[in-house]
Amino acid sequence: MDMQVVNRPSPEEKSLIVSNHMGFIDILLLASQSPVLFVTSNEMRETPFLGLLTEMAGCIYVERRSRTKILDELQNIVRALKEGFAVVLYPEATSTNGEQVLPFKKTLMMAAAHAEVPIQPVVVNFLSVNGEEFTLKWRDHLCWYGDITFITSLWRAFTLKTVHAQVEYLEKIYPKVDDDRSEVAAKAHAMISAKFIPVKPLPADAQLPADLETT
């Protein structure tokens, strides 16, 4: 994995990191920068093997299937931020197919305001794969989405020879508790979307990798 990091802040600068999310590889990219806690779903906690990994990593869990406990979940994030941890939140609330940045869920982003720390928008881009542009040819090797199983996604990623990725830290946002949460989320989304490079269409003469030809 070849990674380019742009505008990385000092590890001492604690913040609520919000980023686009295409799969487990961008988790590894952000985790390699500095110690962080990730916000993930209870569904992930209940998944064999992955649940154990997330518990070992000290993840903060949220129930995406029901919003009745969202205020308690927000306070869990606030508590971690106040204790000095950097926390990563994926406000798309799912991993995507690399075509766009989905609209952001807004409530949990306001944990930054309650903890009096900034929101640090981050954009993750895949620039090339095996020496080629990141196109639909390679999308299912890097993006974990839809009905693709974790084991399948993991196996496909391990078959790659080289991946060139970029992690760019954008200008911080300093929200206040009484700010409109929709406006805060929209600002972060616009910043990340403006820097996001979507997966490119498949060239007419391109051949799919062998493990995708029958899928």
Residue, then its C-alpha position, 0 to 999 in steps of 0.5 A: m500500500d502506497m499512501q500519500v498524506v496531505n495536510r496531516p495535523s499534529p497527533e496532539e490536535k484531538s478532533l472528531i474526524v469525519s470521512n468518506h467510507m468505501g470499505f475496511i481499507d480506508i479504516l486501515l489508512l486512517a488508523s495508521q495515521s495516529p491512535v483513534l477510536f472508530v464509531t461503528s454499528n452494533e451490526m458490525r459488533e454482532t458479525p463473527f470475527l469482525g465483532l471481536l476485532t472491533e471490540m479489541a480496537g475499542c470501537i464506539y458502537v451505535e444502533r443504526r437500525s433504531r434511533t431511539k438511543i441516539l442521544d445516549e450514543l452521542q454522549n458516548i462520543v462526547r465522553a471519548l472526545k473529552e477524555g482526549f481521544a481522536v474519534v473517527l465517524y463515518p457520517e454516510a453510515t455505510s460503506t459505498n461503491g466509490e461513485q459518490v459521497l452519500p448524504f451525511k447523517k447529522t446528529l452524531m456529528m454534533a458531538a464535536a460541539h458538545a465536546e468543544v473540539p473541531i470537526q476534522p473533515v478527511v477525504v480518502n481517494f484511491l488513485s491507482v491500482n496495480g499501476e492502473e487508474f482506479t476504474l470499475k475494473w478494480r472497484d470490487h477489490l477496494c470497495w466493500y458494499g452491497d451484498i459483497t461479503f467481508i471474506t470476499s472483499l478481504w480476499r479480493a483486496f489481498t490479491l492486489k499487488t499495489v494500491h496508491a491511496q491519498v488521505e487529505y485533511l481538509e480545513k477544520i470546522y468549529p461547530k457550536v452547540d446551537d448551530d444548525r446541525s443540518e448546515v454543519a453536516a452539509k458543510a462537511h459533506a460539501m468539503i469532502s465531496a469537492k475533493f473526492i475522486p469517484v471511481k472511473p468508468l471501465p474503458a471499452d477495451a479493459q478486461l475484468p480481473a479473472d475473479l470478477e468475470t463470473t460475478 
